[in-house]
Every structure is written in structure tokens, then in C-alpha cells.
Amino acid sequence: MLLTVNATFGAVLAVLLAVAATVVALAHLRRAREIVIAGARAAVQLAAVSLVIGWVVGSLPLLFGFVLLMYAVAVRTAGRRITRGASWWWAAAPIAAGVFPVLAALLLTGLVPLKGIALVPVAGILIGGALTVTVLAGRRALDELKIRHGEVEAGMALGLLDRDARLEVARGSAADALLPGLDQTRTVGLVTLPGAFVGMLLGGASPLLAGAVQLFVLVGLMAVQAVAVAVVLELVARGKLRRDG
């Protein structure tokens, strides 16, 4: 066992969270309160999820319901981060377009068994990856359109459609959302040992099998994230994902 869950464990977590919040406050990064809240929420949510997963693994309807709950929370989180307005629900499209085809392919081919102990972690990894790039691509694309609105108008003056003019300006910024995933894949094993690899090793799997599973996760994530970014960019260009006002 890597960690012993006891009073020392809780104390160290509290100290680390306090350090993170204090550093952010001293640097005037305006996220100290969010860090504390995020840490507290993570503790409560992981405790609840640990109990729920043990309850749903034996029932397919409950299992799929839990995956849909993860998806719904991701949509709400991404939509609020990107738009801060009424169009937040459009964030459902890029996350669904990236995650569900890949997840369906993995289930249909038998690479991921239809069991909670396998499906929930894989679905969580894919949904989490789609959430991250959806937020990054959406926010960066909208920021770029706001800063360079004159270039959009110039493109339209030259005869480009509104969608095409927006695409020309926002495409590069949206593509940057893929960089964290690309860097993680490029440096895996050299700089980082991601969670799936470490988890399987701690569970007693051979290093070769752990490496194969991690490769599978990383490649699946790249597919999910590529689709999500492409859909986000299209929605922003068409004015569906937007900031009110």
C-alpha cells in the first residue's frame, strides 16, 4: 500500500492545501479561496464516489447512470467556465462527440469490459480529458476573438462569411488546448509516470502490462481531445458558444 490513511495523512493534506492557497494569495493570483474550496470538495466527493462505485458495480443501469452523471457535471463545469452565460449547455456537444464514440468502441471491441471496476475509471479519464480541452479551447478562442475583433471584421469586409472569419482568427488559439495532452504523451516514461501506469504497478501488474494500458489511455485521450477541440472551435465560430454581452 502506497499510503496509510490516518491522522497524519489528513494533516499533511491540510498543510499542502494551506501552502497552495497561501502562495497563491501572496502572489495575488486571485484563486486562493477557490483552491481551498476545490480541495475540500475533492475530499468530500472522492469519499462519496468511493462508496457509490462499490454500490453501482453490480447494476448496469446504475453504472450507466453514474457515467451520465459524470458527463453532466463536466458539461456544466465546462459551460460555466467558457460562457458564464445562457449558452453553457452547448458544452455538451464537444464532450459527447469526443467521449462517447471512443467509449462505445472500447466497449464493443471488448478492450474495456462492461464492469464498473473498469468502465468508471476509463470513462472518468476520457470525460476529464474532454472537459479540460473544451474549457481551454473555448476560453482561448473567445478571448482571441475579443482581442482581434478588428481582424474578424476585416475578413468579413473582404468577403469571408462570419463563420470563416472567426475560424481564421480563433483556430490557432483553440489548437493550443491540445498542447498539455501532447506534452504528456511525448514525455510519458521520461518525465512523468501517469496514474494508470502507477496504479497498475501498485496493484501487482507487470510493468509491460501497465505500460500497455497507459499507452491505450493516452492514445484514447488524444482522440477524444482532438474531436472535442474541433467541435468547440466550430461552435465558437458559429456563435453558439459565446459570452453574453
Salt bridges, closest charged atoms under 4 A:
GLU34 OE2 - ARG31 NH1 2.63
GLU34 OE1 - ARG81 NH2 3.69
ASP143 OD1 - ARG243 NH1 2.70
GLU144 OE2 - ARG148 NH1 2.83
GLU151 OE1 - ARG148 NH2 2.67
ASP162 OD1 - ARG166 NE 3.14
ASP164 OD1 - ARG163 NH1 2.62
GLU168 OE2 - ARG171 NH1 3.56
ASP176 OD2 - ARG140 NH2 2.99
ASP183 OD1 - ARG186 NH1 3.58
GLU234 OE2 - ARG163 NE 2.64
GLU234 OE2 - ARG238 NE 2.52
